[in-house]
């Protein structure tokens, strides 16, 4: 993962929250929303024409719109640590407002729980204590479904010259991640296929209001406008791994974060290509690492 950003989770029985903590100095950020049913907070702030460029944390949560409350707990916890945007300037006394955008998935049909402020704060404390590399059924991915299977939380990283690009994704799409005709993962067709007949016979969960959310992270020195372009092209990774993607019933949202302190010249073509690749890989990891439960089969159940 990218130095300067750490991940922490709160995992409940049927939902959860994941926090990407960017440190006291924050990370430059933008966002791109492609789904027709998004659940988000503070995304307008991240448009390149607006004033505040850096965020202190990103919250990914279950609970549909109720789960946005997890960001309140993250803000309060950051404020208690003196982390936030200095309203009157860095060297002047006054309030500090933590900048904490958030996005949520719809997982209300797998259980009654919704992440609240205390759960968001717990995930932040975990992130501040140290980066967690756990994938699968963890954090915001606990209640996730991916087509007919259990979804989850996934990570992926790729080196690009002097820089790195990573993705942290919650895979909860309405669409399928497995080709029903071949049993192969759309995002990794070279992996061992599941039995196509068995997969086709699985019932599709009742939920039709899902979402794939996440973030691409880099240490490349991009501008806010370039970060938004990075988020835009990162959505190509969703389209490769999920069929269909960006539906009217999804709320697909990807944040883009850079830990660089000042922009400099960077090969955006290669950076954007890498962003799509790591998003695709992170979605595959989320699904293949998920455990069965909550009445859902997992990819690993269907192998062999």
N, C-alpha and C positions, 0 to 999 in steps of 0.2 A: 504493500500500500504506500501511499504518498506521505512522506515525512511532514509533520505538522497537522495532520488530520487523523483523529482516532475515532474508533467506532465502539459504541456500547449498546447493550440491549436490555430491555425489560421483556421477559417472556412469561405470559400468563398461560392459563390452560387452553384458551381458545382465541386469543388475540395477543397483541404485543406492540412494542414500540422500539424503534432503532434511532439512535442519535449519532450524527457525524459532528464531532466537536472540532472546531477549527482554531482553538487557542485564543488567547487574549487579543492578538492582533487581527484575528479573523482571516478570511480568505475571500478573494475576489470571486463574485458569483453572478450567474445569470440562469435563465431557465427557458425551457420550451415545453408547451403543453399541447398535445396532439389529440388526446381522447375527447370524446363528446360529452363525457360526464365527470369532469374533474372535481376533486375535493382538495382545495389548496388554501394556503395562507401566505401573505406577503410576497406573492409572485409579481404583482405589478411593480413593486419596489425594485425588482431585479432587471427591469427593462433598461437598455443602455442609455436612454435619454434621461434617466432619473438620477438623483443626487447621491444616494448611499450606494457604494459599490461593494462593500465587504460585509460578510455575514459571520456570525460567531458560532452558529450551529445550524444544522439542517435536521428536521424531524421527519421520519417516515413512520407511519402508524397504521394500525388497523382501526376498526370501529367506525368506518365511514366518517361523515362529518363530525360525529361525536368525538372521534379520535384527535381532531385538531386541538382539543383541550390539552393534550399532552405537551404542546408547545408552551402553554402557560407555565407549566412546572419547570420547563427548561429555562425560560426567561427569568423566573424568580431565583432559580439556583445560580444562574450566571450573575444576576444582579448581586446576590449575596457574596459572590467571589470578586466583585468589582469589575466584571467584564461587561462591556457594552460600548455603544457609540457615545462619545463625549459631547453632550449637547452644546456646551459653551467652549469647546476646544480641548485638546489633549492635556494642556498644562493648566487648565483652570478648574476650580471646584464647581461642582454641579452634578446633575443627574447623568447617569449612563444608561442608555437604553439598549439592551441586547437585541440584535437583529437575528431572528430565528424563523425563517421560512419553513413551511411544512407541506407535506402531501400525504393523503390517506388512501387506503384501499377499502373496498366494500367486502367485509367478511362477517356481516351480522347474521347470516343464516347458518353459520357453523357453531355459533354459541352466543350467549347473551352479553358477554363482557365487552367493555369499551375502555381503551386506555384513557386515563385521566391525568391531571397535573402531577400527581405523586408518581405515576409510572414514568412519565417523561423525565422527571427529576432523577428517578432511579437510573434510567438509561444514561443520562448525562453523567451522573456520578461514576457509573461503570466506565464510560468513555474517558473521563478525566483520570481514572485510576490506571488505565492502560488499554491499548488497542486489542480488540477481540476479533480473531480470525474465524470464529465459528460460522458455518454456513448451514443451510437447510432449514430445519424447523426451529427457528429462533427469531426473537424480536418481532418486527412487523410481519415476518413471514409465517408466524405460528398459525394463523387462520387462513392463509392463502390457498387458493385453488388454481390449478393451471389446466383449463379444459376439463377433462374427466379425472385428473390426477390431483394429488396434493402439490401445491406450489411451495414457495419458500423464499429464503434470502440467499443471495449469491454474491460472490466476489470474483474479480478477475483483474489481472495486471499485465501490462505489456510495456516493454522498453521501446522507446522511439528515439534513437540517437542519444543525445545527452539528457533526455527527459523520460519520464514515466507517465503512463496513462492508466488509471484504474477505474473500475466500475463497481458500484454497490447497488444491487437491484433487488426489488421485491417482486417476484413473479406471481401475479394473480390475474392472468388474462381470461377474458371470455373465450378467446380462441384456443385452438389446440396447439400443443407443443410437439405432438407426435403425428406423423403422417399415417392416417388410418389405413391406407392401402399397403404400406410397406412396414409399418411398425418402427420406423426410424425417426429419431429426433430431427426436427427441421433444422435446428441450430447446430447439430453435430451428426450428420448422416453417416459418418464413418464409425460411430460407436455401435456396439452390439445392439441390434434391434430387439424390440419386444415382440411377442406373438401378435400379429396384426388382428387375427380373428378374436383373440381374447380381449384386445384393446377395444375393438369395435363394439363388443358386447357389453362393455362397461356402461352403466347409466351416467348420463350427464347431470351434474349437480343442478339444483333448481335455480341457483343464483344466475342472473343474467346482467348483473351490475358489478362488474369487476374492475380491474385496473392494474397496470404494471407501472411502478414508480421507482425512482432511484436517482443516482447521481454519478456523473463522470468526474473524476478527480485528476488533477495534473499538477506538476511543478513547472510546467512550461509558462513563460512570461507573456500571457495573453492580455488583451484589453477586454473590457466588458462586452463590447460588440463581438469580439472573437470568441469569448466564452459562450455567448448566445449561439453563435454559429456551431460551436462544438456540441452544444446541447441539441441543436436541430439535427445534425448529422448522426448523433448518437442514437436517435430514434430508428435509424436504419437497422440497428442491431435487434430492436424489438421486431421489426418487420421480417427479419431473417429467421428469428427463432419462434415466432408465433403466427398462426394463420387462422382467422384474419387478425390483423393488428389495427390499433387506432380506430376501433369501432365506435358508433354512437353511444354504446353502452359502457365503454371503457373510459377511464380518466387518465390515460397515459401521460405521465409527467416526468421529465428528466431535468435535474439541476446540473449545472457545470460549475466546478470550483477550481480555482488556481491558488496555490500557496505562494507564488512568486510575489515579491514586493513591488516590483516595477516592470512594466511591459518592455519587451524587446522584440527583435525580429525572430520569427519562428515559422517553420514550414507548416502552414495550416492545412494543406492538402493531406499530408501524412498524419498530422495530429487528428484530424477529423476521421480519417480512415481507421486509425487505431481506436478511436472512441467507439465507433460502431462495432468493431471487432470485440472489444472487451465487454460491451453491453450484451452482445449475443452470447459470449462465453459465460458471463455471470448468470444469465437466465438459465442456461443449460445446467450450470452448477447448482442453482437453487432447486431445480426440479430433481436432479439426480441425487442430491444429498438429502432430500426431504424424507421424513419418516412417515409411515402410515398412521392414521389416527383420525379422530373426529368424523368417522364414517367414510373416509376417503382412502382409496388405494394410492400407493406410491410407485414411482417408476421402478424402484428396486424390487418391488413385489412381482413385477411382470417379466423379470429377466430369468431365463432358464426354466 
